[in-house]
Amino acid sequence: MLQAALTRVIARGGMDDSAVIIGAGCGRFLARQLADRLGRPYVDAASRVNGDAELREGAATMLPAWATAELLCRELPVT
C-alpha cells in the first residue's frame, strides 16, 4: 500500500527524483524496504541523533510522535 501511494505521488510530480526517504518511527524498516524497491536513497533518523545506540533508537522511534505534538502546539493557542 505504501509503495502504491508513493508511486502515485511520484507519478504526479510530487516528489523529486533525487528525494531521500527518511525512516522514522517504529515502522522505519518499511521505509527502508520501500527505498530499496524504488531505488531511492534512504536515511534512518537514528543516524542523525547523537548519543549511544539506545538513545538513538528511542529518539528515532519517537520522532513522529514528537513532530505531531510540535505541530499541534503551534496550532493551539497558549492559555
N, C-alpha and C positions, 0 to 999 in steps of 0.2 A: 504494500500500500504506500509506504514511504517513497519507494522508488518511482512508482507511477505518478505520485503527486509532484515529486521533484522534476521528473521528466516533463510534465506539463508546464511547470514554471519555466524550465529551460527553453522549451519549445516556443513559449510566448515572449522570449527575450527578457525574462525577469531575473536572469542570473548570468553574469558574465562567464565566458568560457574558462577564465583563469580563477574563478572564485574558489576559495578554500572552504571545505566543510569542516566545521568545528564541532567536536563532540563534547557535550556537557550533560550531566545528569546520569542517572543510573542506567540509562539505555544507550550510553555513548558507544558501546560496541556495535550498535546498529548503524550509527553514523559512520563508523569506520568501514563496515561492510558495504554500505551504500557508496562511500567514496571509492572503494576498491572496484566495485561493479561498474561505476560510471567513469573510472579513470581520473578521478578528481584528487587534488591534494587534500590531505587530512591533517588536522592538528587536534590533539587531545588537550582539553582545558587543563588537565593536571600538569601538563608540561610547562604551563605558564605561571605556575604557583611556586613560590619559594618556600622551602621547608622540607621536612622529612617526608618519606613516602606516605605515611598515614595522613599527614596534614594535606598533602597534595590530592590524595584520593578523596578525602572528605570534602575538600573545597570544590573539586570538580563535580562531585555528586550533588552538592547542594547549590551549585551555581544557578540553575534555572529557578529554584525557589527564591533565592536572594534577588535575582533580577526581577522576578514578578513582584516581590514586595517593594523593591525600589521604584518600579513604575507606578505601583498603586499609591505609594507615599507621595509621589509627585502630583498625582491627580486629586488626592483628598486634601481638603482644607485643614490647616493646623488649628486645633482647638485648645 
